[in-house]
Amino acid sequence: MSTFTQIKQIHILKNLIGLEEDLYREMLASFGVYSSKNLTETEASIFIDILNEKVKSSKNNNHRKYDDFYGRNSEMATPPQLRKIEVLWKDISRAKDPKSLKKTLRQFIKNKFHIDDIRFMSKSRASVVIAVLEKIKVNSYLKAF
């Protein structure tokens, strides 16, 4: 029989993946059981490996821009800050296609903050840029009324 720890891990992984109950039961049925409690320790270990692979593949599919920057120097701008800057710029920029948005953002950052690219920005500088862009956004909305 599977151990309590294995059963717990199976259910954590199942929920992490968002595995529907029907599919979960079908996967268990492929082992000849209806409940994770009825798996042998070896079968539970194999089932956990399968679920872990599904977690890894789902994480790879959910990769967001700048996520590869996690773990770099703690003084540098965080991935959420960089994404926020791009979203704010998209909201206030007249450019609409991705290439123009990137180009105009780089020009803005270079002219106003003397930084060649947002990837080279410090956390504190990114906070300032976010504040400036949010102020521009608010002002543009106020002018519209």
C-alpha positions as CSV (number, residue, x, y, z in Angstrom):
1,M,0.0,0.0,0.0
2,S,1.1,3.6,-0.7
3,T,2.3,5.6,2.3
4,F,0.5,8.5,3.8
5,T,3.2,10.8,2.4
6,Q,2.8,9.5,-1.1
7,I,-0.9,9.9,-1.0
8,K,-0.5,13.5,0.3
9,Q,2.0,14.2,-2.5
10,I,-0.3,12.7,-5.2
11,H,-3.2,15.0,-4.1
12,I,-1.0,18.1,-3.9
13,L,0.3,17.4,-7.4
14,K,-3.2,16.6,-8.7
15,N,-4.4,20.0,-7.4
16,L,-1.4,21.8,-8.6
17,I,-1.9,20.6,-12.1
18,G,-5.7,21.2,-11.9
19,L,-6.3,17.6,-12.9
20,E,-10.0,16.9,-13.4
21,E,-11.5,14.2,-11.3
22,D,-12.5,12.0,-14.3
23,L,-9.0,12.1,-15.7
24,Y,-7.5,11.5,-12.3
25,R,-9.7,8.4,-11.9
26,E,-8.8,7.1,-15.4
27,M,-5.1,7.5,-14.6
28,L,-5.6,5.5,-11.4
29,A,-7.6,2.9,-13.3
30,S,-4.5,2.4,-15.6
31,F,-2.9,1.0,-12.4
32,G,-5.9,-1.2,-11.7
33,V,-7.1,0.9,-8.7
34,Y,-9.7,3.5,-8.1
35,S,-8.1,5.2,-5.1
36,S,-4.5,6.3,-4.5
37,K,-4.7,4.5,-1.2
38,N,-4.8,1.2,-3.1
39,L,-1.6,1.8,-5.1
40,T,1.5,-0.1,-4.0
41,E,4.5,2.0,-2.9
42,T,6.2,1.4,-6.2
43,E,3.0,2.3,-8.2
44,A,2.5,5.4,-6.1
45,S,6.1,6.4,-6.8
46,I,5.6,5.9,-10.6
47,F,2.3,7.8,-10.4
48,I,4.1,10.7,-8.6
49,D,6.8,10.8,-11.3
50,I,4.1,11.0,-13.9
51,L,2.3,13.9,-12.1
52,N,5.7,15.6,-11.5
53,E,6.3,15.5,-15.3
54,K,2.9,17.1,-15.9
55,V,3.7,19.8,-13.4
56,K,7.0,20.5,-15.2
57,S,5.4,20.7,-18.6
58,S,2.6,22.9,-17.3
59,K,5.1,25.3,-15.8
60,N,7.0,25.4,-19.1
61,N,3.8,26.4,-20.8
62,N,3.1,29.1,-18.3
63,H,6.4,30.8,-18.8
64,R,6.0,34.6,-18.6
65,K,8.2,37.2,-20.1
66,Y,11.3,38.0,-17.9
67,D,10.7,34.9,-15.7
68,D,14.3,33.9,-16.6
69,F,15.4,37.0,-14.7
70,Y,14.5,35.5,-11.3
71,G,17.6,34.8,-9.3
72,R,19.7,37.5,-10.8
73,N,21.2,40.3,-8.7
74,S,18.8,41.4,-6.0
75,E,19.4,45.0,-6.9
76,M,18.0,44.6,-10.4
77,A,14.4,45.2,-11.4
78,T,12.2,42.2,-10.8
79,P,10.2,40.4,-13.6
80,P,6.9,41.8,-12.3
81,Q,8.3,45.3,-12.3
82,L,9.5,44.9,-15.9
83,R,6.2,43.5,-17.0
84,K,4.4,46.4,-15.3
85,I,6.5,48.9,-17.1
86,E,5.6,47.3,-20.4
87,V,1.9,47.2,-19.6
88,L,1.9,50.8,-18.6
89,W,3.7,51.8,-21.7
90,K,1.3,49.9,-23.8
91,D,-1.6,51.8,-22.1
92,I,-0.1,55.2,-22.8
93,S,1.8,54.8,-26.0
94,R,0.3,55.7,-29.4
95,A,2.3,52.8,-30.9
96,K,0.2,49.6,-31.3
97,D,2.3,46.9,-32.9
98,P,4.8,45.1,-30.6
99,K,7.9,46.2,-32.5
100,S,7.0,49.9,-32.3
101,L,6.0,49.6,-28.6
102,K,9.4,48.1,-27.8
103,K,11.2,50.8,-29.8
104,T,9.3,53.7,-28.3
105,L,9.7,52.4,-24.8
106,R,13.4,52.0,-25.2
107,Q,13.6,55.6,-26.6
108,F,11.6,56.9,-23.6
109,I,13.7,55.1,-21.0
110,K,16.9,56.2,-22.7
111,N,15.8,59.9,-23.0
112,K,14.3,60.3,-19.5
113,F,16.4,57.9,-17.4
114,H,19.6,57.4,-19.4
115,I,19.2,53.6,-19.4
116,D,19.6,51.7,-22.6
117,D,17.0,49.0,-21.9
118,I,14.6,48.1,-19.1
119,R,16.5,44.9,-18.5
120,F,19.4,46.9,-17.1
121,M,17.3,48.8,-14.7
122,S,17.7,48.7,-10.9
123,K,14.7,48.0,-8.6
124,S,14.7,51.5,-7.3
125,R,14.9,53.0,-10.8
126,A,12.1,50.7,-12.0
127,S,9.9,51.9,-9.1
128,V,10.5,55.5,-10.3
129,V,9.7,54.6,-13.9
130,I,6.5,52.9,-12.8
131,A,5.5,55.9,-10.8
132,V,6.2,58.3,-13.7
133,L,4.3,56.1,-16.2
134,E,1.3,55.8,-13.8
135,K,1.3,59.6,-13.5
136,I,1.3,60.0,-17.3
137,K,-1.5,57.5,-17.6
138,V,-3.6,59.3,-15.0
139,N,-3.0,62.7,-16.6
140,S,-3.9,61.4,-20.0
141,Y,-7.2,60.0,-18.7
142,L,-7.9,63.3,-16.9
143,K,-7.3,65.2,-20.2
144,A,-9.7,63.0,-22.0
145,F,-12.6,64.2,-19.8
